[in-house]
């Protein structure tokens, strides 16, 4: 059965027109990623209107091309001018730019390209193996478990929002409120419409998404009018040649860095809404700590570039695992892909792989193929991508804004969608200026209906509220949500040397072990027992050391 699904997926993905769409997506992602200020999420959002007339396989393959291409494209500006093309390439500037200034820009780009490629292949293999397994676990979930899973996704998105925990939580709840606007699906009652006729059907996902991620980003970029009139990169960068052989040799020489950073990227990708903007910094930091010569980091050493680029590309595989297995986006890009699935009348859930096997395996194959396409196009067309970045930002901004409006209007051919786009664009801009993260808000919009549906199912099945904390998986996600909220508090307490911070890790292990101990199956029960015993041992040892 698996081989039949894989064969069908290969047949769909390797169709000539689909290959052309994927190649175009990779090219657009490389270009968008290389422009400082543009984000991968913005590029994928702008791709979404193009996919309306495509099949689900074609649409998602195209977006995957943009996704993978954008992750690699972010290193261009990072390595050449020291300005991250995307948030996922921030730590690439730490060693990539010094390497370029030392006269080796081709090596910096080559190291980033090949480490991204190797990490992408590793994460694609893990995706194929892990997604069906995790989906099988997801079939055990009831409505209580799904509701607490959504709560966990929102809390961890808020806790990872650059120290703005409260603002992240407010943004997530506000997103869920926006998802509730319109008529109730069960009883038809109007909610939060304020008498506005166009709001009775609720807000379409596309205008909200483009407004928050694309239009608001353009408004932010256009604040500095002088910078907007200048090209992103100068003409001399277009002549850079990659040093492929030396880059391959160094990547295999530092294979442990590739594997370690890929593992970090995969883990961060599995966390809802975490994303590559976190994984690249974390992987760079861990590589520096593991190095025998940490003082050389920041001077242009290969390990720094490899760690950053391997981790951000591997994050995509982890995010796709969460999206396909549980219907929970691993980052903002997979949140957009979930929206694309709903546009094609496909409900993301743990049954996705079993009910849509061809599409599920097509996503896996397309992700695998996108890494090869990115390698080939970057190697062969680097100069073309560099030339596009010489266009002043204000010209690109006008073109993109016009395209946003046209794409939104073609969705339903109603002018109210244009007003929705403008409203959420201004709202997103104001929120960013005030320090409110947008990713938790978008997660709230995407997952709000899922939370509402499962809460209704849970309460209609039983009025026993204790089921939200007594069912093993519900308790597991509740514990994760509580500890994710407490994590920023723990970080501050550890910095200030508070005594209780020594026991945070042990308390977390014990709390996670309890629901595992309650589950069926010897492996989970045994794992839960081991975690509790380990937590007790760690707490006892730290208490003894403190005394």
C-alpha positions in Angstrom: 0.0 0.0 0.0 2.8 2.4 0.9 4.6 1.6 -2.3 1.5 2.2 -4.3 1.0 5.6 -2.7 4.6 6.5 -3.2 4.4 5.5 -6.9 1.3 7.7 -7.4 3.0 10.5 -5.6 6.1 10.2 -7.8 3.9 10.2 -10.9 2.0 13.4 -9.8 5.1 15.3 -8.6 7.3 14.4 -11.6 4.7 15.4 -14.2 6.3 17.9 -16.5 4.0 20.8 -15.7 4.4 20.2 -11.9 8.2 20.2 -12.3 7.9 23.6 -14.1 5.8 25.0 -11.3 8.2 23.8 -8.7 11.2 25.2 -10.5 9.4 28.6 -10.7 8.5 28.4 -7.0 12.1 27.6 -6.1 13.3 30.5 -8.2 10.8 32.9 -6.6 11.8 31.7 -3.2 15.5 32.3 -3.9 14.8 35.8 -5.1 12.5 36.7 -2.2 14.8 35.2 0.4 17.7 37.3 -1.0 15.9 40.6 -0.5 16.4 41.9 3.1 13.1 42.8 4.7 11.1 40.2 2.8 10.3 37.0 4.6 9.7 33.5 3.4 6.2 33.6 4.9 5.5 36.7 2.8 6.7 34.9 -0.4 4.5 31.9 0.3 1.5 34.0 1.0 1.9 35.9 -2.3 2.1 32.5 -4.0 -1.2 31.4 -2.6 -3.5 33.2 -5.1 -1.7 31.5 -8.0 -2.6 28.1 -6.6 -6.4 28.7 -6.8 -6.6 27.2 -10.3 -4.2 24.4 -9.6 -4.7 20.9 -8.2 -3.8 20.4 -4.5 -0.6 18.6 -5.5 0.5 21.4 -7.9 -0.4 24.1 -5.4 1.5 22.6 -2.5 4.4 21.6 -4.6 4.8 25.2 -5.8 4.6 26.5 -2.2 7.1 24.0 -1.1 9.4 25.2 -3.8 9.1 28.8 -2.6 9.6 27.6 1.0 12.8 25.6 0.5 14.2 28.2 -2.0 13.5 31.0 0.4 15.4 29.3 3.2 18.5 29.0 1.0 18.0 32.5 -0.6 18.2 34.2 2.8 22.0 33.5 3.0 22.8 35.6 -0.1 22.4 39.0 1.6 23.6 37.6 4.9 26.9 36.4 3.5 27.5 39.2 1.0 26.5 42.4 2.8 26.0 41.3 6.4 22.2 42.0 6.4 20.0 38.8 6.9 17.8 38.2 3.9 15.3 36.4 6.1 15.1 35.9 9.9 16.2 32.3 9.3 19.6 33.5 8.2 20.5 35.8 11.1 23.3 33.7 12.4 24.7 33.2 8.9 25.9 36.8 9.0 28.1 36.0 12.1 30.6 34.0 10.0 29.4 34.3 6.4 30.0 38.0 6.2 33.5 38.0 7.7 34.4 35.1 5.3 33.2 37.3 2.4 35.1 40.3 3.6 38.2 38.1 3.8 37.9 37.5 0.0 36.0 34.2 0.0 32.3 35.1 -0.8 32.1 32.0 -3.1 33.1 29.7 -0.2 30.6 31.3 2.2 27.7 30.8 -0.3 28.9 27.3 -1.2 29.1 26.2 2.4 25.6 27.5 3.1 24.2 25.9 -0.1 25.6 22.5 0.5 24.9 22.4 4.2 21.3 23.4 3.5 21.0 20.7 0.8 22.4 17.9 3.1 20.2 19.0 6.0 17.2 19.1 3.7 17.8 15.6 2.5 18.2 14.4 6.1 15.0 16.1 7.2 13.1 14.7 4.2 14.1 11.2 5.2 12.9 11.8 8.8 9.7 13.3 7.4 8.9 10.1 5.4 9.6 7.9 8.5 8.2 10.0 11.3 5.0 11.6 9.9 3.0 8.3 9.5 4.1 7.2 12.9 3.1 10.4 14.6 -0.2 10.4 12.6 -1.0 7.0 14.0 -0.6 8.4 17.5 -2.8 11.3 16.6 -5.6 8.9 15.8 -5.8 8.2 19.6 -6.8 11.8 20.2 -10.3 12.8 21.3 -11.8 16.3 21.2 -10.4 17.0 24.7 -6.9 16.2 23.5 -7.2 18.3 20.3 -8.4 21.3 22.3 -5.5 21.2 24.7 -3.1 20.6 21.8 -4.3 23.9 20.2 -3.9 25.6 23.6 -0.3 24.2 23.7 0.4 25.5 20.2 -0.7 29.0 21.1 1.2 29.1 24.4 4.5 27.9 22.9 4.1 30.4 20.1 3.7 33.2 22.6 6.5 32.0 24.9 9.0 32.0 21.9 8.0 35.6 20.8 11.2 37.4 21.6 10.5 37.8 25.3 7.0 39.2 24.7 5.0 36.4 26.5 2.0 38.4 27.5 1.8 40.2 24.1 2.1 36.9 22.4 -0.7 35.4 24.4 -2.9 38.5 23.7 -2.1 38.2 20.0 -3.0 34.5 20.0 -6.3 35.0 21.8 -7.1 38.0 19.5 -6.6 35.7 16.5 -9.0 33.2 17.9 -11.6 36.0 18.4 -11.2 37.1 14.8 -11.8 33.5 13.7 -15.1 33.6 15.6 -16.4 36.6 13.7 -19.5 35.8 11.6 -22.4 33.3 11.9 -22.1 30.4 14.3 -21.8 27.2 12.3 -24.1 25.3 14.7 -27.0 27.7 15.6 -26.5 30.5 13.0 -26.2 33.2 15.6 -24.2 36.3 14.6 -21.0 36.9 16.5 -19.0 40.1 16.6 -20.3 41.4 13.3 -21.3 44.8 14.7 -24.0 45.1 12.1 -21.6 45.0 9.2 -23.1 42.9 6.4 -19.8 41.7 4.9 -18.7 40.4 8.2 -21.6 37.9 8.6 -19.7 35.3 6.6 -16.5 35.9 8.6 -13.1 36.9 7.3 -11.7 35.0 4.4 -8.3 33.5 5.3 -6.4 34.9 2.3 -7.1 38.7 2.8 -6.3 38.3 6.5 -3.0 36.4 5.8 -1.8 38.8 3.0 -2.7 41.8 5.1 -0.9 40.6 8.2 2.2 39.2 6.6 2.7 41.0 3.2 1.0 44.5 3.4 2.2 45.2 7.0 5.7 44.1 6.1 5.7 46.5 3.1 4.5 49.4 5.4 7.4 48.6 7.8 10.0 48.5 5.0 8.8 51.7 3.4 9.2 53.7 6.6 12.8 54.5 5.7 12.2 56.3 2.4 15.9 56.9 1.7 16.7 53.2 2.1 13.7 52.2 -0.1 15.2 54.1 -3.0 18.4 52.2 -2.9 19.1 48.7 -4.5 19.5 45.9 -2.0 22.8 44.7 -3.4 25.5 46.4 -5.5 26.5 45.2 -9.0 29.8 43.7 -7.8 28.0 40.9 -5.9 26.5 39.6 -9.2 29.9 38.3 -10.2 30.4 35.9 -7.3 31.3 32.3 -8.1 30.6 29.5 -5.7 33.5 27.2 -4.6 31.6 23.9 -4.8 34.4 21.4 -4.4 35.9 23.1 -1.3 32.4 23.5 0.2 31.6 19.8 -0.3 34.9 18.8 1.3 34.3 21.1 4.3 30.8 19.9 4.8 31.8 16.3 4.9 34.8 17.2 7.1 32.4 18.8 9.6 29.7 16.1 9.2 29.0 16.1 12.9 28.1 19.8 12.7 25.7 19.0 9.9 24.0 16.2 11.8 23.8 18.1 15.1 22.4 21.2 13.6 19.9 19.3 11.5 18.7 17.5 14.6 18.3 20.9 16.3 16.4 22.2 13.3 14.1 19.2 13.2 13.3 19.5 16.9 12.5 23.2 16.7 10.4 22.5 13.6 8.3 20.0 15.7 7.4 22.8 18.1 4.3 24.6 17.0 5.1 28.1 15.5 8.8 28.0 16.6 10.4 28.1 13.1 13.8 28.6 11.6 14.3 32.1 13.0 14.9 30.3 16.4 16.6 27.2 15.2 19.5 29.0 13.3 20.4 31.0 16.4 20.1 27.9 18.7 22.2 25.7 16.4 24.9 28.4 16.1 25.0 28.8 19.9 25.2 25.0 20.5 28.0 24.6 17.8 30.0 27.4 19.5 29.6 25.7 22.9 30.7 22.3 21.4 33.7 23.7 19.6 37.3 23.4 20.8 37.9 26.9 19.6 34.8 29.0 20.4 36.9 32.2 20.2 37.1 31.7 16.4 33.4 32.0 15.9 32.5 35.3 14.4 35.8 35.5 12.4 34.6 33.6 9.4 35.0 29.9 10.2 33.1 27.2 8.2 31.3 25.6 11.2 29.4 28.8 11.9 28.0 29.0 8.4 27.3 25.2 8.2 25.4 25.2 11.6 23.2 28.1 10.7 22.2 27.0 7.2 21.8 23.3 8.1 19.5 24.0 11.0 17.2 26.5 9.2 16.6 24.1 6.3 16.0 21.1 8.5 13.4 23.0 10.4 11.1 22.8 7.4 11.0 19.0 7.6 10.0 19.2 11.3 7.3 21.8 10.6 5.9 19.6 7.8 5.8 16.6 10.1 3.5 18.5 12.6 1.3 19.8 9.8 0.8 16.5 8.1 0.6 14.3 11.2 -1.5 16.4 13.6 -2.8 19.3 11.5 -0.9 21.8 13.7 1.5 24.2 11.8 5.1 23.9 12.9 5.8 27.5 11.7 4.1 30.4 9.9 4.7 28.9 6.4 3.0 25.7 7.3 0.1 27.7 8.7 -0.3 29.2 5.2 -0.2 25.7 3.7 -2.9 24.6 6.1 -4.9 27.5 4.7 -4.2 26.3 1.2 -5.5 22.8 2.2 -8.7 24.3 3.5 -9.2 26.3 0.2 -9.0 22.9 -1.6 -11.6 21.5 0.9 -9.1 19.3 2.6 -9.3 19.2 6.4 -5.9 18.8 8.1 -6.0 16.3 10.9 -4.3 13.1 12.1 -6.4 11.2 9.4 -4.8 13.3 6.6 -2.2 10.7 5.7 -4.7 7.9 5.7 -7.5 9.7 3.9 -5.3 11.6 1.5 -2.4 9.3 1.0 -1.4 10.5 -2.6 -1.3 14.1 -1.5 0.5 13.3 1.7 3.2 11.3 0.0 3.3 13.9 -2.8 4.2 16.6 -0.2 7.1 14.3 1.0 8.4 13.7 -2.5 8.0 17.4 -3.5 9.9 18.5 -0.4 12.7 16.0 -1.2 12.8 17.2 -4.8 12.7 20.9 -3.9 16.1 20.5 -2.2 17.7 19.1 -5.4 16.1 21.9 -7.5 17.3 24.6 -5.0 20.9 23.2 -5.3 20.7 23.1 -9.1 19.1 26.5 -9.6 21.4 28.3 -7.1 24.4 26.8 -8.7 23.4 27.6 -12.3 21.4 30.9 -11.9 23.1 32.7 -9.0 23.9 35.8 -11.2 20.3 36.2 -12.3 19.0 36.1 -8.7 21.6 38.7 -7.7 20.5 41.0 -10.5 16.9 41.1 -9.2 18.1 42.4 -5.9 19.4 45.5 -7.6 15.8 46.7 -8.1 14.9 49.5 -5.5 12.6 48.4 -2.8 9.9 51.1 -3.5 9.4 49.6 -7.1 9.1 46.1 -5.7 6.8 47.3 -3.0 4.3 49.0 -5.5 4.3 45.9 -7.7 3.7 43.5 -4.8 1.0 45.7 -3.3 -0.9 45.8 -6.6 -0.5 42.0 -6.9 -1.8 41.6 -3.3 -5.0 43.5 -4.1 -5.6 41.6 -7.4 -5.0 38.2 -5.8 -7.4 39.0 -2.9 -10.1 40.3 -5.2 -10.0 37.3 -7.5 -10.7 35.0 -4.5 -14.4 36.0 -4.3 -14.7 39.0 -6.6 -16.0 41.2 -3.8 -14.6 44.6 -2.9 -14.9 44.0 0.8 -11.9 41.6 0.6 -9.8 44.6 -0.4 -10.9 46.5 2.7 -10.2 43.4 4.8 -6.7 43.3 3.3 -6.1 47.0 4.1 -7.6 46.7 7.6 -5.4 43.8 8.6 -2.3 45.3 6.9 -2.6 48.4 9.0 -3.5 46.3 12.1 -0.4 44.1 11.6 1.8 47.2 11.1 0.5 48.8 14.3 0.9 45.5 16.2 4.5 45.2 15.1 5.3 48.7 16.0 3.9 48.0 19.5 5.9 44.8 19.9 3.0 42.3 19.4 4.2 39.2 17.4 2.1 38.3 14.4 2.7 34.5 14.3 0.6 33.7 17.4 -2.2 35.8 15.9 -2.2 34.0 12.6 -2.1 30.7 14.5 -5.1 31.8 16.4 -6.9 32.6 13.2 -6.0 29.2 11.7 -6.5 27.1 14.8 -9.5 29.0 16.3 -12.1 27.0 14.3 -10.3 23.7 15.3 -10.4 24.7 19.0 -14.0 25.8 18.8 -15.1 22.6 17.0 -13.4 20.3 19.4 -14.5 22.2 22.5 -18.1 21.9 21.3 -17.6 18.2 20.6 -16.1 17.6 24.1 -18.8 19.5 25.9 -21.6 17.8 23.9 -20.1 14.4 24.6 -19.7 14.9 28.3 -20.1 17.8 30.7 -17.3 16.5 32.9 -14.6 19.2 32.7 -12.0 17.1 34.5 -11.5 15.1 31.3 -9.4 18.0 30.0 -6.8 17.1 32.6 -7.4 13.4 33.4 -7.2 12.0 29.9 -3.5 11.1 29.3 -2.9 13.1 26.1 -5.0 16.0 27.3 -2.9 16.1 30.5 0.3 15.8 28.5 -0.5 18.9 26.3 -1.8 20.8 29.4 1.5 20.2 31.1 3.4 21.3 28.0 1.3 24.5 27.8 1.9 25.4 31.5 5.6 24.8 31.3 5.9 26.7 28.0 4.2 29.7 29.7 6.6 29.4 32.6 9.7 29.0 30.5 10.4 32.8 30.1 10.0 33.1 33.9 12.5 30.3 34.4 15.0 31.9 32.1 14.9 35.2 34.1 15.0 33.3 37.4 18.1 31.3 36.2 19.9 34.6 35.2 19.2 36.1 38.7 20.2 32.9 40.5 16.9 32.0 42.2 16.9 28.7 44.0 13.7 27.3 42.4 15.2 27.6 38.9 17.5 24.6 39.7 14.5 22.3 39.9 12.6 23.5 36.8 14.0 20.7 34.5 13.3 18.0 37.1 9.8 19.3 37.6 9.2 19.3 33.8 10.5 15.7 33.5 8.2 14.5 36.3 5.2 16.3 34.9 5.7 14.9 31.5 6.3 11.4 32.9 3.0 11.3 34.7 0.7 11.3 31.6 3.0 8.9 29.9 2.7 6.6 32.9 -1.1 6.7 32.5 -1.0 5.6 28.8 -1.5 2.1 27.5 1.5 0.2 26.2 4.6 -0.9 28.0 6.9 1.5 26.1 5.1 4.7 27.1 4.5 3.4 30.6 8.1 2.5 31.0 9.3 5.8 29.5 7.0 7.7 31.9 8.4 5.7 34.9 12.0 6.4 33.8 11.3 10.1 33.5 9.9 10.3 36.9 12.7 8.4 38.5 15.3 10.5 36.6 13.5 13.7 37.8 13.7 12.6 41.4 17.4 11.7 41.0 18.2 15.1 39.4 16.3 17.0 42.1 18.0 15.1 44.9 21.5 15.6 43.4 20.9 19.4 43.0 19.5 19.7 46.5 22.6 17.9 47.8 24.9 20.1 45.8 23.1 23.3 46.9 23.4 22.2 50.5 
